Amino acid sequence: MSLLFLNDYLSIDVGFRYIKIAQVRKKKNEELMIVNYGIGDTPKGCIKNGAIKDKEKVKQEIKRVIKDNNIIAKQAKIVISGTNIITRIIMVDKVADSQMDERILEEINVCLPINIDEHSVDYKILATVRIGDKEKVKVFVTAVAKRIINSYIDMLNELSLKALSVDIPANSVSKIFKKNFKVTESDNWSRKQKFSRLQNSNTIAVIDLGSETTIVNVLKDKVPEFNRVALLGSSNIDTAIFNVLNLEKQHEGRAEGYKKLYGIVSMKNLNNELEWQCSNAAKEVINEVIKNVKICFDFYTTRCAGDEISKIYLIGGGSQMKGIKEYFESVLEAPTFPVNHLKFEGIEFSPNLDTGKMNYLINVLGTAL
């Protein structure tokens, strides 16, 4: 019989394609132990823009993942994602501290296209900056519809789990990247010289290459400063390969297989025309993704008074695609690292667990912190 540790809890990430669940244990020194984890398939059509469309099917898959991976705990944290989450950087005229909260809420009412009474709104003051002859306060704002938050809490209750918190990807990513980490892949002198101009910047981008969306997170000095969601993901590559190869409907699964097999290649193999076709199809989608990323970077530097991005970290299922790191690095001209090449201080896996799926688990682990 498994021993139930009272300080264990679950961390759950319900994505469009995958459900990720980890049983975690906080140690006295605030280190995090991943006791067990499992990854399941989100039932098709059950999640739309972060909202649960078929709660019963999602619950059944969560139950299956928990059972199959011997995950035990009675409390849970959960992360929600999708375009229903609104994030903004707003600039507010600096006023007396006693009036600041009221002034920020007034600006939120003006700047965000929401009914504030129907949303849970949170904000963090990032910095005071001078624009022209005025002092402005830079504020990071997040808003999520209360009905969506409540639907996740209700689902946890129906699973007999006590809800500890509901989180969003921008926050979970920032929490895990606040930890000290090191890059485990080797670097060379020429690469360091190539990007030497960026060495004094403490601004990084964490790009979540998901199935249906790409989320761009910008952090400065480990504090979230910018977040945007682009409606393009790795499933669009599947569709592009399916179309370019004129596959039959019953063979649509082959497109994803080709994506994983070939990825993006830099040179044509004259003996493998299929590889080149699939790579070009993938490249067309990734070019659109990168175009959106560039727009985000430009907006951040020009409209949010941000610094140049010094490093890019790739997370999500798409970050595992062959050639993706090299392609991002060459086009965006910044050193790029898949998260599986990082080792975070204070995060430990049980000895029997596969640590090679870190790219799927970032939001789970960040929410757990």
C-alpha positions in Angstrom: 0.0 0.0 0.0 1.3 3.4 -0.9 2.0 5.9 1.9 0.0 9.1 1.6 2.3 12.1 2.5 0.1 14.9 3.9 2.3 17.6 2.3 2.0 16.1 -1.2 -0.4 17.7 -3.7 -1.2 17.5 -7.4 -0.2 20.0 -10.0 -2.4 19.7 -13.1 -2.1 21.3 -16.6 -5.0 20.7 -18.9 -3.9 21.6 -22.4 -5.6 21.4 -25.8 -3.8 18.1 -26.7 -2.3 16.8 -23.4 -3.2 16.6 -19.8 -0.1 16.7 -17.5 -0.4 15.7 -13.8 2.4 15.6 -11.3 2.4 14.5 -7.6 4.8 16.9 -5.9 6.3 17.3 -2.4 7.6 20.5 -0.9 10.6 20.0 1.2 11.5 22.0 4.3 14.1 24.0 2.3 11.5 24.8 -0.4 13.0 22.4 -2.8 10.4 20.5 -5.0 10.3 16.8 -5.3 8.4 15.3 -8.2 7.2 12.0 -6.8 5.3 10.8 -9.8 3.9 12.3 -13.0 1.8 11.2 -16.0 0.8 12.7 -19.4 -2.5 11.8 -21.0 -4.4 12.8 -24.1 -7.0 15.6 -23.8 -10.2 14.2 -25.4 -10.8 15.9 -28.7 -13.1 19.0 -28.6 -13.2 19.1 -24.8 -11.0 22.2 -24.4 -11.6 25.4 -26.4 -9.5 28.6 -25.6 -9.0 27.3 -22.1 -12.7 26.7 -21.4 -13.9 23.2 -20.6 -16.5 22.1 -23.1 -17.0 18.5 -21.9 -16.1 18.3 -18.2 -17.0 14.6 -17.8 -14.6 13.4 -20.5 -11.8 15.6 -19.1 -12.5 14.2 -15.6 -12.3 10.6 -16.8 -8.9 11.2 -18.5 -7.6 12.9 -15.3 -8.7 9.8 -13.3 -7.1 7.5 -15.7 -3.7 9.3 -15.6 -3.8 9.4 -11.8 -4.6 5.7 -11.6 -2.1 4.5 -14.2 0.8 6.5 -12.8 0.1 5.6 -9.1 -0.4 9.3 -8.3 -1.9 9.9 -4.8 -2.8 13.2 -3.2 -6.0 14.9 -2.0 -5.1 18.5 -2.9 -4.5 20.1 -6.2 -3.2 23.2 -8.0 -4.3 23.7 -11.6 -3.1 25.8 -14.5 -5.5 27.1 -17.2 -4.5 28.4 -20.6 -6.0 29.8 -23.8 -6.9 33.0 -25.5 -9.5 33.7 -22.8 -6.7 34.9 -20.6 -5.9 38.5 -21.1 -2.6 40.0 -20.2 -1.4 43.6 -20.7 1.4 46.0 -19.8 -0.2 49.4 -19.0 1.4 52.7 -18.2 -0.2 54.7 -15.4 0.7 58.2 -14.3 2.5 58.1 -11.0 0.5 59.3 -8.1 0.7 59.1 -4.3 1.0 55.5 -3.0 -2.4 55.9 -1.3 -4.0 56.6 -4.6 -2.1 54.1 -6.8 -4.5 51.1 -6.6 -7.5 53.3 -7.5 -5.6 54.9 -10.4 -4.5 51.5 -11.7 -8.0 50.1 -11.6 -9.3 53.1 -13.5 -6.7 52.5 -16.2 -7.6 48.8 -16.4 -11.2 49.7 -16.9 -10.2 51.9 -19.9 -7.5 49.7 -21.4 -8.9 46.1 -21.1 -11.9 45.0 -23.2 -13.7 43.3 -20.3 -16.5 43.6 -17.8 -14.4 43.9 -14.7 -17.1 42.5 -12.5 -17.1 39.3 -14.5 -13.3 38.8 -14.3 -10.7 38.0 -11.8 -8.1 40.8 -12.2 -4.6 40.8 -10.8 -1.8 43.2 -11.4 1.9 43.7 -10.5 3.8 47.0 -10.4 7.0 46.4 -12.4 8.8 49.6 -12.4 8.7 53.4 -12.4 9.9 54.9 -15.7 10.2 58.4 -17.1 8.5 59.1 -20.4 9.2 62.7 -21.6 8.7 64.9 -18.6 6.3 62.5 -16.8 6.9 59.7 -14.4 4.9 56.5 -15.3 4.3 53.3 -13.5 4.7 50.1 -15.6 2.0 47.6 -14.6 1.5 43.9 -15.7 -2.2 43.1 -15.7 -3.9 39.7 -15.9 -7.6 39.1 -16.3 -9.5 35.8 -16.5 -13.2 35.2 -16.6 -14.6 34.1 -13.3 -16.8 31.5 -14.9 -13.7 29.8 -16.4 -11.9 29.8 -13.1 -15.0 28.4 -11.3 -15.4 25.6 -13.9 -11.9 24.3 -13.1 -12.5 24.6 -9.3 -15.8 22.7 -9.8 -14.1 20.0 -11.7 -11.5 19.5 -9.0 -14.2 19.3 -6.4 -16.0 16.7 -8.4 -12.7 14.7 -8.5 -12.7 14.9 -4.7 -9.7 17.1 -4.8 -9.3 20.3 -2.7 -8.4 23.2 -4.9 -5.4 25.0 -3.6 -4.9 27.5 -6.5 -5.7 28.3 -10.1 -2.8 29.6 -12.1 -2.0 30.8 -15.6 1.0 30.0 -17.8 2.5 33.5 -17.6 2.7 33.2 -13.9 3.8 29.5 -13.8 6.6 30.1 -16.3 7.8 33.2 -14.4 7.9 31.2 -11.1 10.1 28.4 -12.5 12.4 30.7 -14.3 12.9 32.7 -11.1 14.9 29.7 -9.9 18.6 29.5 -10.7 19.3 27.1 -13.6 22.2 26.1 -15.8 22.4 25.1 -19.5 23.6 21.5 -19.8 24.5 21.7 -23.5 28.0 22.6 -24.4 28.7 26.0 -26.0 31.6 27.1 -28.1 33.7 30.3 -28.4 32.4 31.3 -31.8 28.7 31.1 -30.7 29.5 33.2 -27.6 31.3 35.8 -29.7 28.4 35.9 -32.2 26.0 36.9 -29.4 28.4 38.9 -27.3 26.3 42.1 -27.9 23.5 40.6 -25.7 25.6 39.7 -22.7 24.6 42.7 -20.6 20.9 42.2 -21.0 18.9 40.4 -18.3 15.8 40.1 -20.5 14.8 36.6 -21.7 12.0 35.1 -23.7 10.3 31.8 -22.9 8.3 30.6 -25.9 5.8 27.9 -25.4 5.3 26.0 -28.6 2.0 24.3 -28.0 -0.3 22.3 -30.1 -2.8 25.1 -31.0 -1.0 28.2 -29.8 2.4 29.8 -29.3 2.8 31.8 -26.1 5.5 34.4 -25.9 6.6 35.3 -22.4 9.2 38.0 -21.7 10.9 38.3 -18.3 13.3 41.0 -17.2 15.4 40.2 -14.1 13.2 37.2 -13.7 10.0 39.3 -13.5 7.2 38.9 -16.1 7.0 41.9 -18.3 5.1 40.8 -21.4 2.9 37.9 -22.5 1.0 37.3 -25.8 -0.7 34.3 -27.4 -0.4 33.6 -31.1 -3.0 31.3 -32.7 -0.5 29.0 -34.3 0.9 25.8 -33.0 2.6 22.5 -33.9 -0.7 21.0 -35.1 -0.7 23.5 -37.9 2.5 21.8 -39.1 0.6 18.5 -39.2 -2.0 20.1 -41.4 0.6 21.6 -43.7 2.3 18.3 -44.2 -1.0 16.5 -44.7 -1.9 19.0 -47.4 1.4 19.1 -49.2 1.5 15.3 -49.4 -2.1 15.0 -50.4 -2.7 12.3 -47.8 -6.0 10.5 -47.5 -8.2 11.3 -44.4 -7.5 7.9 -42.9 -3.8 8.5 -43.0 -3.8 11.9 -41.3 -1.8 10.5 -38.4 1.2 10.0 -40.8 1.6 13.8 -41.0 2.4 14.1 -37.3 4.8 11.1 -37.6 6.6 12.8 -40.5 6.9 16.0 -38.5 8.5 14.1 -35.6 10.8 12.1 -37.9 12.1 14.9 -40.1 11.6 18.3 -38.4 13.4 21.1 -40.1 16.5 20.3 -42.2 18.9 22.9 -43.5 20.1 21.0 -46.6 18.3 18.8 -49.1 19.1 15.1 -49.2 18.8 14.2 -52.8 17.9 10.6 -51.8 15.0 11.7 -49.6 12.5 14.0 -51.3 9.9 13.2 -48.7 12.1 14.7 -45.9 12.5 17.9 -47.9 8.8 18.3 -48.6 7.9 17.8 -45.0 10.6 20.1 -43.8 9.5 22.9 -46.2 5.9 22.5 -45.0 7.0 22.7 -41.4 9.2 25.7 -42.2 6.3 27.7 -43.7 4.4 27.3 -40.4 7.4 28.1 -38.2 8.1 31.2 -40.3 4.6 32.4 -39.4 5.2 31.6 -35.8 8.5 33.5 -35.8 6.9 36.4 -37.6 4.4 36.6 -34.6 7.3 36.3 -32.2 9.2 39.2 -33.9 6.1 41.4 -33.7 5.9 40.6 -29.9 9.6 41.4 -29.4 9.3 44.7 -31.4 6.2 45.7 -29.4 7.9 45.0 -26.2 11.0 47.0 -27.0 9.2 50.0 -28.6 5.9 50.2 -26.8 6.8 48.8 -23.4 10.2 50.4 -23.1 11.8 47.0 -22.9 15.4 45.8 -23.5 16.6 43.5 -26.3 16.0 39.8 -25.8 19.3 38.2 -24.7 18.3 34.5 -24.7 15.3 32.4 -25.9 14.1 29.3 -24.1 11.8 26.9 -25.9 9.2 24.9 -24.0 6.1 22.9 -25.0 5.8 19.9 -27.2 7.0 21.7 -30.3 10.3 22.5 -28.7 11.4 18.9 -29.3 11.1 19.1 -33.1 14.4 18.4 -34.9 16.1 21.5 -36.1 13.8 23.9 -34.2 16.5 25.3 -31.9 18.9 26.1 -34.7 16.2 27.6 -36.9 14.9 30.0 -34.1 18.4 31.0 -33.3 19.4 31.8 -36.9 16.2 33.8 -37.7 15.8 35.6 -34.3 19.5 36.2 -33.8 19.6 35.3 -30.2 21.0 32.1 -28.4 18.2 29.6 -28.1 17.9 26.6 -25.8 15.2 23.9 -25.5 14.2 23.6 -21.9 15.3 19.9 -21.8 18.8 21.4 -21.9 18.3 23.2 -18.6 18.7 22.0 -15.1 16.8 23.9 -12.5 18.1 24.3 -9.0 15.8 23.0 -6.3 13.7 20.7 -8.5 14.3 17.0 -8.1 12.7 14.0 -9.7 12.3 10.6 -8.0 15.0 8.2 -9.2 12.6 6.1 -11.2 11.2 8.9 -13.3 12.0 9.9 -16.9 13.4 13.4 -16.8 13.4 13.7 -20.6 9.9 15.3 -20.8 10.7 18.5 -19.1 9.3 20.4 -22.1 5.8 19.2 -21.3 6.1 19.8 -17.5 7.1 23.5 -17.2 3.6 24.8 -16.4 3.0 21.9 -14.0 6.2 22.5 -12.1 5.8 26.3 -12.1 2.3 26.1 -10.8 3.5 23.7 -8.1 5.9 26.2 -6.7 
